[in-house]
Amino acid sequence: MIRTMIQLTEEQMQALKALAKQRKTSVAKLVRESVAAYVAITPRELTREEKRLRALEALDYIRQNPQKFRDIEGKTDVAENHDKYLNEGQDASW
């Protein structure tokens, strides 16, 4: 273990001492448990590979479920053919 120094408010220390006494353990152990719990629930940054795999999974899902990814006219290829549709829109007489 590594020894470290932290600063707590008086209220925090009183609460920790009371809790340690109630649980028959040390304040240090409570602090270690608290830090471990905080670290466990804090989201970590994904690695580049994890991000890449998530993106590939999302693309596979889109390819397997094209009906869920339609525009209001029912087209599913707008991302690939946006220039074509933009030109068609400009050619229309308004």
C-alpha positions as CSV (number, residue, x, y, z in Angstrom):
1,M,0.0,0.0,0.0
2,I,1.0,3.6,-0.6
3,R,0.7,6.1,2.2
4,T,-1.0,9.3,1.3
5,M,-2.3,12.4,3.0
6,I,-5.8,13.8,2.3
7,Q,-7.6,16.7,3.8
8,L,-11.2,16.3,4.9
9,T,-13.7,18.7,6.5
10,E,-14.4,18.3,10.1
11,E,-17.8,17.0,9.4
12,Q,-16.5,14.4,7.0
13,M,-14.0,13.1,9.5
14,Q,-16.6,12.9,12.3
15,A,-18.9,11.0,10.0
16,L,-16.1,8.6,9.0
17,K,-15.0,8.0,12.6
18,A,-18.6,7.3,13.6
19,L,-19.1,4.9,10.7
20,A,-15.7,3.2,11.4
21,K,-16.7,2.7,15.0
22,Q,-20.1,1.3,14.0
23,R,-18.6,-1.1,11.6
24,K,-15.6,-1.9,13.8
25,T,-13.1,-1.0,11.2
26,S,-10.6,1.8,10.5
27,V,-11.2,5.1,8.8
28,A,-8.4,4.2,6.3
29,K,-10.3,1.1,5.3
30,L,-13.5,3.1,4.7
31,V,-11.6,5.6,2.6
32,R,-10.0,2.8,0.5
33,E,-13.5,1.2,0.0
34,S,-14.9,4.6,-1.0
35,V,-12.2,5.2,-3.5
36,A,-12.6,1.7,-4.9
37,A,-16.3,2.2,-5.3
38,Y,-15.9,5.6,-7.0
39,V,-13.3,4.3,-9.4
40,A,-15.5,1.3,-10.3
41,I,-18.5,3.5,-11.3
42,T,-16.6,6.2,-13.0
43,P,-16.6,5.7,-16.8
44,R,-13.2,5.2,-18.3
45,E,-12.1,6.5,-21.7
46,L,-12.4,3.9,-24.4
47,T,-9.4,2.8,-26.3
48,R,-9.1,3.5,-30.0
49,E,-9.7,-0.1,-30.7
50,E,-12.8,-0.2,-28.6
51,K,-14.2,2.9,-30.4
52,R,-13.4,1.3,-33.7
53,L,-15.2,-1.9,-32.8
54,R,-18.3,0.0,-31.6
55,A,-18.4,1.9,-34.8
56,L,-18.2,-1.3,-36.8
57,E,-21.0,-2.8,-34.7
58,A,-23.2,0.2,-35.4
59,L,-22.6,0.0,-39.1
60,D,-23.4,-3.7,-39.1
61,Y,-26.7,-2.9,-37.2
62,I,-27.6,-0.2,-39.8
63,R,-26.9,-2.6,-42.7
64,Q,-29.0,-5.4,-41.1
65,N,-31.9,-3.0,-40.3
66,P,-32.2,-0.6,-43.2
67,Q,-36.0,-0.2,-42.6
68,K,-35.2,1.7,-39.3
69,F,-33.0,4.2,-41.1
70,R,-35.2,5.8,-43.8
71,D,-35.8,9.4,-44.5
72,I,-39.3,10.8,-44.5
73,E,-39.7,9.8,-48.2
74,G,-38.6,6.2,-47.4
75,K,-35.2,6.4,-49.0
76,T,-32.3,4.6,-47.3
77,D,-29.4,5.8,-49.4
78,V,-29.5,9.5,-48.7
79,A,-26.1,9.5,-47.0
80,E,-24.5,7.9,-50.1
81,N,-26.5,9.8,-52.7
82,H,-27.0,13.2,-51.1
83,D,-25.6,15.1,-54.1
84,K,-28.0,13.4,-56.4
85,Y,-31.0,14.2,-54.2
86,L,-29.8,17.8,-53.7
87,N,-29.6,18.3,-57.4
88,E,-33.0,16.8,-57.9
89,G,-34.4,19.3,-55.3
90,Q,-32.8,22.2,-57.1
91,D,-34.1,21.2,-60.5
92,A,-37.7,21.1,-59.2
93,S,-39.8,24.1,-60.0
94,W,-41.0,25.8,-56.9
